[in-house]
Structures are given as C-alpha cells and as structure tokens.
C-alpha cells in the first residue's frame, strides 16, 4: 500500500492511502498527462472541488446568488480604505 500526501492548503497536508491498482493507473495517466503523480492528484482534486462548487452554485436561488455575490464583493474590498459615516449615507441616498 502506498501513501500519498495531497496539498490541501498551503499549510495543511492530508495523508491518504491508495491501493496498488490505483497507483499503477495514476502512474500511467501521469505519463500521458506529462505530470507527476502528485500534480495529477492535485489536478483531479481541484477539478472535483470546482465541479462540486459549480453544482452547488447552480442549485442556489436567485436571492442566494445575490447574497453570495455581495459576500464575495465584501471579501475583495480594501479594509484599510474607509469613508465617513456621512459620506456613506450620502452615497446610499443617491
């Protein structure tokens, strides 16, 4: 039995067990893809996560999509840049 470490986060690693048959298949695929086995596993995991995120997004209601878009915009804002309370309410009334 082989053990592979997949980079889940820049800091965290997760160790998983993969049987010999799967390791052989991964090695063959990695040759065709011109990638290392580690890179191939990372690419597969990334593709799976992206697919699941898309599925979840497609199942959201219009209101949920609007809320998610607002949340993403709020995460991108420069938190060091501020405005006064008066300017904020003035912009809301425009």
N, C-alpha and C positions, 0 to 999 in steps of 0.2 A: 504494500500500500504506500503511495506517495503522498506527501503533504505539500501543499502549495500555499503561499501567503498572498492574499489579494489586498492591494492597497485600497482600503475603503474610504479613508480620509487621509489628509496629508500627515496626520499624526497617528491615527489608529490603523492597525493591521488586524485582519481576521484570518485565522488558520482554518483551512477546511481539508477534509480527507477526500481523495478522489481515487476510485479503483483503477487497477492496471489497464483495463479495457479503455476507459475514458482517457487515460493518459496517452495511450497509443493513438487514439483518434485526435486528441489535441495536438500531438506532435506532427501528425500527418497534415492536419489543417494549417498548422503554423508554417509548414514548408510552403504550402500553396499560397498562403496569405503573405508570405515573406515577413513574418513577425515572430517574435519569441513566444513561447507558450504563455509566459506571464502577460505579455502585451495582448495576446489573443484572448485570454481570460478576462482581462480588464476591459477590452473592447466589447466582449459578449455581455459582461455585467452592465456596462454603460448603456449598451443598446437595449437591454432588458429594462433597466430603470427608466430610460427615456420613453420606451413604449408604454410602460405602466403609467407614467406621468401623463402621457397623451390620452390614454384611455380614461383616466380619472378626470382630466380636464374636459374631455368630450361629454362626460356624464354630468357635468355641473349645469345648474340652471343659469339663466341669463344674469340673475341677481348675484349668484355665487361667483360667476366670471367677473362681474363688475367689481365685487369686493376683493377678489384675488388680484385684479389689475391694480386697484388702488393700493393694496398691500405691497405689491412689487414696486410701484412708483415711490411709495413711502420709504422702502428699503434703499432706493437708489439716491435719495436726497442727501445733500451735503449737510450733515448735522452741525457743522461749525458755523454755517451761514444762517443768521437769524434776522427777523424783522420785528418791528414794534407791534404791540397789540392793536394800536390804532390803524397801522398800515394793513394789517391782516384783515380786520373787519371792513376797512375801506375797499379792499380788493374783493371781498365777498359780496359787497353791495353793488359792484359794477356789473 
